[in-house]
């Protein structure tokens, strides 16, 4: 079978680009610790508001003094809508959704997670200074998506 010279050039160029892209992804995974989550915590979306930690969303202090913020992202609101955390301490956020896909982004930080129904998204963050941050949903979740926001207030440590 005869393959035209230009077709051969384009096939080799496309193959080289695919190989290069795969090499970049592999290099990234090996050197930048970019990996998909190994263990994913799940939750029954129908039970989010009925039982477990998400039945009482808010800021919780553990026995060792650790701060955990439990958030439910649901149609067009975050619960709680105002979060108060201490400055200079590690804060762990646990976020889930009972309805549709949402985002949870703390503007001005590197905190940005996708919140999918049936899954618990968890991340930790330390706020070095007191201040106020906007919390927004950055995944389209319906007609009033643009209204879905909250406030995170970082207070002086006690």
Biotite code that builds the C-alpha atoms (Angstrom):
import biotite.structure as struc

atoms = struc.array([
    struc.Atom([0.000, 0.000, 0.000], chain_id="A", res_id=1, res_name="UNK", atom_name="CA", element="C"),
    struc.Atom([1.332, 3.398, -0.985], chain_id="A", res_id=2, res_name="UNK", atom_name="CA", element="C"),
    struc.Atom([1.196, 6.184, 1.609], chain_id="A", res_id=3, res_name="UNK", atom_name="CA", element="C"),
    struc.Atom([1.794, 9.691, 0.399], chain_id="A", res_id=4, res_name="UNK", atom_name="CA", element="C"),
    struc.Atom([4.884, 11.485, 1.749], chain_id="A", res_id=5, res_name="UNK", atom_name="CA", element="C"),
    struc.Atom([2.843, 14.251, 3.415], chain_id="A", res_id=6, res_name="UNK", atom_name="CA", element="C"),
    struc.Atom([0.599, 11.684, 5.126], chain_id="A", res_id=7, res_name="UNK", atom_name="CA", element="C"),
    struc.Atom([3.668, 9.892, 6.481], chain_id="A", res_id=8, res_name="UNK", atom_name="CA", element="C"),
    struc.Atom([5.100, 13.170, 7.784], chain_id="A", res_id=9, res_name="UNK", atom_name="CA", element="C"),
    struc.Atom([1.825, 14.063, 9.529], chain_id="A", res_id=10, res_name="UNK", atom_name="CA", element="C"),
    struc.Atom([1.464, 10.564, 11.029], chain_id="A", res_id=11, res_name="UNK", atom_name="CA", element="C"),
    struc.Atom([5.008, 10.707, 12.422], chain_id="A", res_id=12, res_name="UNK", atom_name="CA", element="C"),
    struc.Atom([4.495, 14.254, 13.714], chain_id="A", res_id=13, res_name="UNK", atom_name="CA", element="C"),
    struc.Atom([1.218, 13.302, 15.428], chain_id="A", res_id=14, res_name="UNK", atom_name="CA", element="C"),
    struc.Atom([2.802, 10.178, 16.936], chain_id="A", res_id=15, res_name="UNK", atom_name="CA", element="C"),
    struc.Atom([5.764, 12.202, 18.194], chain_id="A", res_id=16, res_name="UNK", atom_name="CA", element="C"),
    struc.Atom([3.435, 14.764, 19.800], chain_id="A", res_id=17, res_name="UNK", atom_name="CA", element="C"),
    struc.Atom([1.427, 12.035, 21.555], chain_id="A", res_id=18, res_name="UNK", atom_name="CA", element="C"),
    struc.Atom([4.652, 10.447, 22.831], chain_id="A", res_id=19, res_name="UNK", atom_name="CA", element="C"),
    struc.Atom([5.866, 13.853, 24.038], chain_id="A", res_id=20, res_name="UNK", atom_name="CA", element="C"),
    struc.Atom([2.588, 14.557, 25.876], chain_id="A", res_id=21, res_name="UNK", atom_name="CA", element="C"),
    struc.Atom([2.689, 11.149, 27.575], chain_id="A", res_id=22, res_name="UNK", atom_name="CA", element="C"),
    struc.Atom([6.318, 11.726, 28.576], chain_id="A", res_id=23, res_name="UNK", atom_name="CA", element="C"),
    struc.Atom([5.419, 15.107, 30.111], chain_id="A", res_id=24, res_name="UNK", atom_name="CA", element="C"),
    struc.Atom([2.564, 13.551, 32.113], chain_id="A", res_id=25, res_name="UNK", atom_name="CA", element="C"),
    struc.Atom([4.816, 10.720, 33.323], chain_id="A", res_id=26, res_name="UNK", atom_name="CA", element="C"),
    struc.Atom([7.587, 13.176, 34.252], chain_id="A", res_id=27, res_name="UNK", atom_name="CA", element="C"),
    struc.Atom([5.064, 15.336, 36.109], chain_id="A", res_id=28, res_name="UNK", atom_name="CA", element="C"),
    struc.Atom([3.707, 12.372, 38.050], chain_id="A", res_id=29, res_name="UNK", atom_name="CA", element="C"),
    struc.Atom([7.192, 11.205, 38.991], chain_id="A", res_id=30, res_name="UNK", atom_name="CA", element="C"),
    struc.Atom([8.699, 14.540, 40.017], chain_id="A", res_id=31, res_name="UNK", atom_name="CA", element="C"),
    struc.Atom([5.817, 16.812, 41.059], chain_id="A", res_id=32, res_name="UNK", atom_name="CA", element="C"),
    struc.Atom([3.812, 14.329, 43.175], chain_id="A", res_id=33, res_name="UNK", atom_name="CA", element="C"),
    struc.Atom([0.840, 14.725, 40.833], chain_id="A", res_id=34, res_name="UNK", atom_name="CA", element="C"),
    struc.Atom([-1.233, 11.622, 41.464], chain_id="A", res_id=35, res_name="UNK", atom_name="CA", element="C"),
    struc.Atom([-4.937, 10.824, 41.558], chain_id="A", res_id=36, res_name="UNK", atom_name="CA", element="C"),
    struc.Atom([-6.278, 10.217, 45.061], chain_id="A", res_id=37, res_name="UNK", atom_name="CA", element="C"),
    struc.Atom([-5.611, 6.696, 46.266], chain_id="A", res_id=38, res_name="UNK", atom_name="CA", element="C"),
    struc.Atom([-8.382, 6.409, 48.818], chain_id="A", res_id=39, res_name="UNK", atom_name="CA", element="C"),
    struc.Atom([-11.643, 8.187, 48.149], chain_id="A", res_id=40, res_name="UNK", atom_name="CA", element="C"),
    struc.Atom([-14.151, 8.568, 50.959], chain_id="A", res_id=41, res_name="UNK", atom_name="CA", element="C"),
    struc.Atom([-17.754, 8.082, 49.899], chain_id="A", res_id=42, res_name="UNK", atom_name="CA", element="C"),
    struc.Atom([-21.057, 9.020, 51.491], chain_id="A", res_id=43, res_name="UNK", atom_name="CA", element="C"),
    struc.Atom([-24.681, 8.317, 50.599], chain_id="A", res_id=44, res_name="UNK", atom_name="CA", element="C"),
    struc.Atom([-25.965, 11.631, 49.150], chain_id="A", res_id=45, res_name="UNK", atom_name="CA", element="C"),
    struc.Atom([-29.461, 10.902, 50.475], chain_id="A", res_id=46, res_name="UNK", atom_name="CA", element="C"),
    struc.Atom([-28.097, 10.612, 54.044], chain_id="A", res_id=47, res_name="UNK", atom_name="CA", element="C"),
    struc.Atom([-25.858, 13.715, 54.069], chain_id="A", res_id=48, res_name="UNK", atom_name="CA", element="C"),
    struc.Atom([-28.226, 15.869, 56.139], chain_id="A", res_id=49, res_name="UNK", atom_name="CA", element="C"),
    struc.Atom([-29.535, 13.005, 58.286], chain_id="A", res_id=50, res_name="UNK", atom_name="CA", element="C"),
    struc.Atom([-26.531, 11.322, 59.891], chain_id="A", res_id=51, res_name="UNK", atom_name="CA", element="C"),
    struc.Atom([-22.820, 11.679, 60.485], chain_id="A", res_id=52, res_name="UNK", atom_name="CA", element="C"),
    struc.Atom([-20.676, 14.786, 60.620], chain_id="A", res_id=53, res_name="UNK", atom_name="CA", element="C"),
    struc.Atom([-22.471, 16.506, 57.728], chain_id="A", res_id=54, res_name="UNK", atom_name="CA", element="C"),
    struc.Atom([-25.748, 16.561, 59.685], chain_id="A", res_id=55, res_name="UNK", atom_name="CA", element="C"),
    struc.Atom([-24.145, 19.350, 61.769], chain_id="A", res_id=56, res_name="UNK", atom_name="CA", element="C"),
    struc.Atom([-21.943, 21.396, 59.418], chain_id="A", res_id=57, res_name="UNK", atom_name="CA", element="C"),
    struc.Atom([-19.713, 24.077, 60.901], chain_id="A", res_id=58, res_name="UNK", atom_name="CA", element="C"),
    struc.Atom([-16.357, 24.639, 62.580], chain_id="A", res_id=59, res_name="UNK", atom_name="CA", element="C"),
    struc.Atom([-15.427, 21.907, 65.058], chain_id="A", res_id=60, res_name="UNK", atom_name="CA", element="C"),
    struc.Atom([-12.486, 21.727, 67.485], chain_id="A", res_id=61, res_name="UNK", atom_name="CA", element="C"),
    struc.Atom([-11.120, 18.257, 68.141], chain_id="A", res_id=62, res_name="UNK", atom_name="CA", element="C"),
    struc.Atom([-9.849, 16.985, 71.497], chain_id="A", res_id=63, res_name="UNK", atom_name="CA", element="C"),
    struc.Atom([-6.275, 17.724, 70.441], chain_id="A", res_id=64, res_name="UNK", atom_name="CA", element="C"),
    struc.Atom([-7.148, 21.299, 69.453], chain_id="A", res_id=65, res_name="UNK", atom_name="CA", element="C"),
    struc.Atom([-7.273, 20.620, 65.708], chain_id="A", res_id=66, res_name="UNK", atom_name="CA", element="C"),
    struc.Atom([-9.805, 22.618, 63.708], chain_id="A", res_id=67, res_name="UNK", atom_name="CA", element="C"),
    struc.Atom([-12.079, 20.865, 61.213], chain_id="A", res_id=68, res_name="UNK", atom_name="CA", element="C"),
    struc.Atom([-14.543, 22.721, 59.001], chain_id="A", res_id=69, res_name="UNK", atom_name="CA", element="C"),
    struc.Atom([-17.437, 20.576, 57.777], chain_id="A", res_id=70, res_name="UNK", atom_name="CA", element="C"),
    struc.Atom([-19.260, 22.100, 54.789], chain_id="A", res_id=71, res_name="UNK", atom_name="CA", element="C"),
    struc.Atom([-22.292, 20.993, 52.786], chain_id="A", res_id=72, res_name="UNK", atom_name="CA", element="C"),
    struc.Atom([-22.447, 22.492, 49.288], chain_id="A", res_id=73, res_name="UNK", atom_name="CA", element="C"),
    struc.Atom([-25.986, 22.326, 47.974], chain_id="A", res_id=74, res_name="UNK", atom_name="CA", element="C"),
    struc.Atom([-28.055, 24.107, 45.379], chain_id="A", res_id=75, res_name="UNK", atom_name="CA", element="C"),
    struc.Atom([-26.944, 27.720, 45.442], chain_id="A", res_id=76, res_name="UNK", atom_name="CA", element="C"),
    struc.Atom([-25.516, 27.868, 48.990], chain_id="A", res_id=77, res_name="UNK", atom_name="CA", element="C"),
    struc.Atom([-22.824, 26.663, 51.330], chain_id="A", res_id=78, res_name="UNK", atom_name="CA", element="C"),
    struc.Atom([-23.740, 25.535, 54.826], chain_id="A", res_id=79, res_name="UNK", atom_name="CA", element="C"),
    struc.Atom([-22.349, 27.242, 56.871], chain_id="A", res_id=80, res_name="UNK", atom_name="CA", element="C"),
    struc.Atom([-22.242, 30.405, 54.765], chain_id="A", res_id=81, res_name="UNK", atom_name="CA", element="C"),
    struc.Atom([-19.834, 32.161, 57.160], chain_id="A", res_id=82, res_name="UNK", atom_name="CA", element="C"),
    struc.Atom([-16.811, 30.249, 58.449], chain_id="A", res_id=83, res_name="UNK", atom_name="CA", element="C"),
    struc.Atom([-14.539, 31.575, 61.227], chain_id="A", res_id=84, res_name="UNK", atom_name="CA", element="C"),
    struc.Atom([-11.113, 29.981, 61.677], chain_id="A", res_id=85, res_name="UNK", atom_name="CA", element="C"),
    struc.Atom([-8.001, 30.913, 63.687], chain_id="A", res_id=86, res_name="UNK", atom_name="CA", element="C"),
    struc.Atom([-4.927, 32.378, 62.001], chain_id="A", res_id=87, res_name="UNK", atom_name="CA", element="C"),
    struc.Atom([-1.687, 30.401, 62.042], chain_id="A", res_id=88, res_name="UNK", atom_name="CA", element="C"),
    struc.Atom([-3.293, 27.013, 62.683], chain_id="A", res_id=89, res_name="UNK", atom_name="CA", element="C"),
    struc.Atom([-3.795, 24.112, 60.304], chain_id="A", res_id=90, res_name="UNK", atom_name="CA", element="C"),
    struc.Atom([-7.470, 23.880, 59.333], chain_id="A", res_id=91, res_name="UNK", atom_name="CA", element="C"),
    struc.Atom([-8.902, 20.752, 57.691], chain_id="A", res_id=92, res_name="UNK", atom_name="CA", element="C"),
    struc.Atom([-11.885, 21.231, 55.391], chain_id="A", res_id=93, res_name="UNK", atom_name="CA", element="C"),
    struc.Atom([-14.309, 18.372, 54.663], chain_id="A", res_id=94, res_name="UNK", atom_name="CA", element="C"),
    struc.Atom([-16.842, 19.168, 51.945], chain_id="A", res_id=95, res_name="UNK", atom_name="CA", element="C"),
    struc.Atom([-19.614, 17.146, 50.297], chain_id="A", res_id=96, res_name="UNK", atom_name="CA", element="C"),
    struc.Atom([-22.752, 17.686, 48.238], chain_id="A", res_id=97, res_name="UNK", atom_name="CA", element="C"),
    struc.Atom([-26.157, 15.984, 48.391], chain_id="A", res_id=98, res_name="UNK", atom_name="CA", element="C"),
    struc.Atom([-27.358, 17.155, 44.975], chain_id="A", res_id=99, res_name="UNK", atom_name="CA", element="C"),
    struc.Atom([-25.138, 18.120, 42.019], chain_id="A", res_id=100, res_name="UNK", atom_name="CA", element="C"),
    struc.Atom([-21.503, 18.841, 41.211], chain_id="A", res_id=101, res_name="UNK", atom_name="CA", element="C"),
    struc.Atom([-20.158, 21.962, 42.941], chain_id="A", res_id=102, res_name="UNK", atom_name="CA", element="C"),
    struc.Atom([-16.811, 23.640, 43.452], chain_id="A", res_id=103, res_name="UNK", atom_name="CA", element="C"),
    struc.Atom([-15.320, 24.997, 46.675], chain_id="A", res_id=104, res_name="UNK", atom_name="CA", element="C"),
    struc.Atom([-12.711, 27.694, 46.111], chain_id="A", res_id=105, res_name="UNK", atom_name="CA", element="C"),
    struc.Atom([-11.268, 29.967, 48.776], chain_id="A", res_id=106, res_name="UNK", atom_name="CA", element="C"),
    struc.Atom([-10.338, 33.025, 46.728], chain_id="A", res_id=107, res_name="UNK", atom_name="CA", element="C"),
    struc.Atom([-6.794, 34.267, 47.325], chain_id="A", res_id=108, res_name="UNK", atom_name="CA", element="C"),
    struc.Atom([-5.470, 30.840, 48.356], chain_id="A", res_id=109, res_name="UNK", atom_name="CA", element="C"),
    struc.Atom([-4.601, 27.625, 46.553], chain_id="A", res_id=110, res_name="UNK", atom_name="CA", element="C"),
    struc.Atom([-7.711, 25.899, 47.975], chain_id="A", res_id=111, res_name="UNK", atom_name="CA", element="C"),
    struc.Atom([-9.873, 24.740, 45.080], chain_id="A", res_id=112, res_name="UNK", atom_name="CA", element="C"),
    struc.Atom([-11.683, 21.390, 45.135], chain_id="A", res_id=113, res_name="UNK", atom_name="CA", element="C"),
    struc.Atom([-14.420, 19.742, 43.132], chain_id="A", res_id=114, res_name="UNK", atom_name="CA", element="C"),
    struc.Atom([-17.345, 18.627, 45.293], chain_id="A", res_id=115, res_name="UNK", atom_name="CA", element="C"),
    struc.Atom([-19.192, 15.663, 43.800], chain_id="A", res_id=116, res_name="UNK", atom_name="CA", element="C"),
    struc.Atom([-22.320, 14.074, 45.264], chain_id="A", res_id=117, res_name="UNK", atom_name="CA", element="C"),
    struc.Atom([-21.471, 10.869, 47.082], chain_id="A", res_id=118, res_name="UNK", atom_name="CA", element="C"),
    struc.Atom([-17.846, 11.831, 47.746], chain_id="A", res_id=119, res_name="UNK", atom_name="CA", element="C"),
    struc.Atom([-16.071, 13.712, 50.530], chain_id="A", res_id=120, res_name="UNK", atom_name="CA", element="C"),
    struc.Atom([-13.441, 16.231, 49.437], chain_id="A", res_id=121, res_name="UNK", atom_name="CA", element="C"),
    struc.Atom([-10.821, 16.959, 52.084], chain_id="A", res_id=122, res_name="UNK", atom_name="CA", element="C"),
    struc.Atom([-7.918, 19.390, 52.169], chain_id="A", res_id=123, res_name="UNK", atom_name="CA", element="C"),
    struc.Atom([-5.924, 21.279, 54.784], chain_id="A", res_id=124, res_name="UNK", atom_name="CA", element="C"),
    struc.Atom([-4.827, 24.880, 54.802], chain_id="A", res_id=125, res_name="UNK", atom_name="CA", element="C"),
    struc.Atom([-3.049, 27.269, 57.158], chain_id="A", res_id=126, res_name="UNK", atom_name="CA", element="C"),
    struc.Atom([-4.002, 30.936, 57.060], chain_id="A", res_id=127, res_name="UNK", atom_name="CA", element="C"),
    struc.Atom([-0.951, 32.921, 58.225], chain_id="A", res_id=128, res_name="UNK", atom_name="CA", element="C"),
    struc.Atom([-2.730, 36.241, 58.762], chain_id="A", res_id=129, res_name="UNK", atom_name="CA", element="C"),
    struc.Atom([-6.173, 37.389, 59.861], chain_id="A", res_id=130, res_name="UNK", atom_name="CA", element="C"),
    struc.Atom([-8.446, 38.564, 57.071], chain_id="A", res_id=131, res_name="UNK", atom_name="CA", element="C"),
    struc.Atom([-11.493, 37.789, 55.013], chain_id="A", res_id=132, res_name="UNK", atom_name="CA", element="C"),
    struc.Atom([-11.764, 35.464, 52.019], chain_id="A", res_id=133, res_name="UNK", atom_name="CA", element="C"),
    struc.Atom([-14.562, 34.909, 49.545], chain_id="A", res_id=134, res_name="UNK", atom_name="CA", element="C"),
    struc.Atom([-15.683, 31.301, 49.066], chain_id="A", res_id=135, res_name="UNK", atom_name="CA", element="C"),
    struc.Atom([-17.205, 30.572, 45.654], chain_id="A", res_id=136, res_name="UNK", atom_name="CA", element="C"),
    struc.Atom([-18.614, 27.660, 43.703], chain_id="A", res_id=137, res_name="UNK", atom_name="CA", element="C"),
    struc.Atom([-16.631, 27.429, 40.484], chain_id="A", res_id=138, res_name="UNK", atom_name="CA", element="C"),
    struc.Atom([-18.548, 24.531, 38.902], chain_id="A", res_id=139, res_name="UNK", atom_name="CA", element="C"),
    struc.Atom([-21.784, 25.399, 37.130], chain_id="A", res_id=140, res_name="UNK", atom_name="CA", element="C"),
    struc.Atom([-24.579, 23.987, 39.302], chain_id="A", res_id=141, res_name="UNK", atom_name="CA", element="C"),
    struc.Atom([-27.745, 25.560, 37.925], chain_id="A", res_id=142, res_name="UNK", atom_name="CA", element="C"),
    struc.Atom([-29.505, 28.817, 37.131], chain_id="A", res_id=143, res_name="UNK", atom_name="CA", element="C"),
    struc.Atom([-28.567, 30.582, 40.390], chain_id="A", res_id=144, res_name="UNK", atom_name="CA", element="C"),
    struc.Atom([-24.953, 29.363, 40.378], chain_id="A", res_id=145, res_name="UNK", atom_name="CA", element="C"),
    struc.Atom([-23.691, 32.953, 40.374], chain_id="A", res_id=146, res_name="UNK", atom_name="CA", element="C"),
    struc.Atom([-25.319, 33.485, 43.795], chain_id="A", res_id=147, res_name="UNK", atom_name="CA", element="C"),
    struc.Atom([-23.472, 30.589, 45.457], chain_id="A", res_id=148, res_name="UNK", atom_name="CA", element="C"),
    struc.Atom([-20.843, 32.143, 47.678], chain_id="A", res_id=149, res_name="UNK", atom_name="CA", element="C"),
    struc.Atom([-19.785, 32.326, 51.291], chain_id="A", res_id=150, res_name="UNK", atom_name="CA", element="C"),
    struc.Atom([-17.324, 34.077, 53.537], chain_id="A", res_id=151, res_name="UNK", atom_name="CA", element="C"),
    struc.Atom([-14.296, 32.731, 55.386], chain_id="A", res_id=152, res_name="UNK", atom_name="CA", element="C"),
    struc.Atom([-13.089, 34.965, 58.218], chain_id="A", res_id=153, res_name="UNK", atom_name="CA", element="C"),
    struc.Atom([-9.617, 34.339, 59.613], chain_id="A", res_id=154, res_name="UNK", atom_name="CA", element="C"),
    struc.Atom([-9.415, 35.645, 63.180], chain_id="A", res_id=155, res_name="UNK", atom_name="CA", element="C"),
    struc.Atom([-6.494, 36.269, 65.510], chain_id="A", res_id=156, res_name="UNK", atom_name="CA", element="C"),
    struc.Atom([-5.434, 33.042, 67.219], chain_id="A", res_id=157, res_name="UNK", atom_name="CA", element="C"),
    struc.Atom([-6.563, 32.794, 70.834], chain_id="A", res_id=158, res_name="UNK", atom_name="CA", element="C"),
])
